[in-house]
Amino acid sequence: MKRNIYIDFGYLITIAATFGAVLTLGAIVAPVVFQTDKLGLSVLIDTYNAGIIMGTIFKHFSYWLDFLIVYVAFYEMIAYKMFQRDRIAILSAIAVLFTSLMFNGVYLPKILALQDMGVDATKSNTFDTFHMASEWDFKILAIALFILFIRRLMLLKRS
């Protein structure tokens, strides 16, 4: 049984859009929000308030990640059931699911909870640990999305 090509392209577009969003948030938005003093503007935001802004941005992005989790899980399960199995695609999809679930279920809620406790909580070792782990998680997510996109594109080209 052959799948609809539009479903495959929709999947690829979703993966590529998420990869672009992850890169944009990590490489463009975060540096701008946290380095307002270097922009030459009269608006200066301290680190705590910049963190509140970034937390809000990531909270809104987590809704997209929730959609992505469901989409990737269903797409890959259907592909598996249709005997369109590929080790690289499956492993990268698992990495996408795992990192997205960790970000939405562990890192983001803990970071937001610590931010709600005030400035002192954001200067703790616990906050630093969770923040560093969430940064690594986001980097791994970007790599997994890139691999999944390239592999699914290659498999689509083959069929």
C-alpha positions in Angstrom: 0.0 0.0 0.0 1.4 3.3 -1.0 1.2 6.5 1.0 0.0 9.8 -0.2 2.9 12.0 -1.4 1.3 15.1 0.2 1.5 13.5 3.7 5.2 12.8 3.2 5.8 16.4 2.1 3.7 17.7 5.0 5.9 15.7 7.3 9.1 16.9 5.8 7.9 20.5 5.9 6.9 20.1 9.6 10.3 18.7 10.4 12.1 21.4 8.5 10.0 24.2 10.1 10.7 22.8 13.5 14.4 22.7 12.8 14.3 26.3 11.6 12.4 27.3 14.7 14.9 25.6 17.0 17.8 27.3 15.2 16.0 30.7 15.3 15.2 30.5 19.0 18.7 29.3 19.9 20.9 31.4 17.6 18.9 34.6 17.0 16.2 35.2 19.6 18.1 34.2 22.8 21.2 36.3 22.0 19.1 39.3 21.2 17.0 39.0 24.3 19.9 38.4 26.6 22.2 41.0 25.1 20.0 44.1 24.9 23.0 46.2 26.1 24.9 45.5 22.9 22.0 46.6 20.6 22.6 50.3 21.2 19.0 50.8 22.3 17.8 52.8 25.3 16.0 49.7 26.5 18.0 47.5 28.8 16.7 44.3 30.2 18.4 42.6 33.1 19.1 38.9 33.0 16.2 37.8 35.2 13.6 39.7 33.1 15.3 38.5 29.8 14.9 35.0 31.2 11.2 35.6 31.9 10.8 36.7 28.3 12.6 33.7 26.9 10.7 31.4 29.2 7.4 32.8 27.8 8.7 32.3 24.3 9.7 28.7 25.0 6.4 28.0 26.7 4.6 29.1 23.5 7.0 27.0 21.4 6.3 24.0 23.6 2.8 23.9 22.1 4.4 23.3 18.7 6.6 20.7 20.2 3.5 18.9 21.6 2.1 18.8 18.0 5.4 17.6 16.7 5.6 14.8 19.2 2.2 13.5 18.1 2.9 14.0 14.4 6.3 12.2 14.5 5.0 9.4 16.6 2.0 8.7 14.3 4.0 9.1 11.1 6.8 6.9 12.1 4.4 4.2 13.5 2.5 4.2 10.3 5.7 4.0 8.2 6.9 1.1 10.4 3.6 -0.8 10.0 3.8 -0.3 6.2 7.2 -1.9 6.2 9.0 1.4 5.3 11.5 0.8 8.0 14.9 2.5 8.3 17.2 2.3 11.3 18.5 5.9 10.9 15.0 7.3 10.5 13.7 5.4 13.5 16.6 6.3 15.8 16.5 10.0 14.8 12.7 10.0 15.3 13.2 8.4 18.8 15.7 11.1 19.6 13.3 13.8 18.4 10.5 12.4 20.6 12.8 11.9 23.6 14.3 15.4 23.5 11.0 17.1 22.8 9.4 15.2 25.7 12.3 16.0 28.0 12.2 19.7 27.1 8.4 20.0 27.5 8.0 17.6 30.4 11.1 18.2 32.5 13.3 21.2 31.7 10.8 23.9 30.7 8.4 23.3 33.7 11.3 23.2 36.2 13.0 26.3 34.8 9.6 28.2 34.8 9.0 27.1 38.4 12.4 28.3 39.5 11.8 31.6 37.7 8.5 32.0 39.6 10.4 31.6 42.8 12.3 34.8 42.1 15.7 36.2 41.2 17.6 34.2 43.9 16.3 30.9 42.6 17.6 31.7 39.1 21.1 32.2 40.5 21.1 28.7 42.1 23.1 25.7 41.0 19.8 23.8 40.4 18.7 26.5 37.9 22.1 26.5 36.2 22.1 22.7 35.9 18.6 22.6 34.4 19.3 25.5 32.1 22.5 23.9 30.8 20.7 20.6 30.3 17.9 22.2 28.4 20.4 23.9 26.1 22.1 20.5 25.4 18.6 19.0 24.9 17.8 21.7 22.4 21.0 21.1 20.5 20.4 17.4 20.3 16.9 18.1 19.1 18.2 20.2 16.3 20.7 17.5 15.2 18.0 14.8 15.4 15.6 16.9 13.4 18.2 17.6 10.7 19.1 13.9 10.5 15.4 12.8 10.4 14.7 15.4 7.6 17.7 14.3 5.5 17.0 10.6 5.9 13.2 10.9 5.2 14.0 13.0 2.2 16.5 10.4 0.9 14.0 7.6 1.5 11.3 9.6 -0.3 13.6 10.1 -3.3 14.2 6.3 -3.4 10.6 5.4 -3.6 
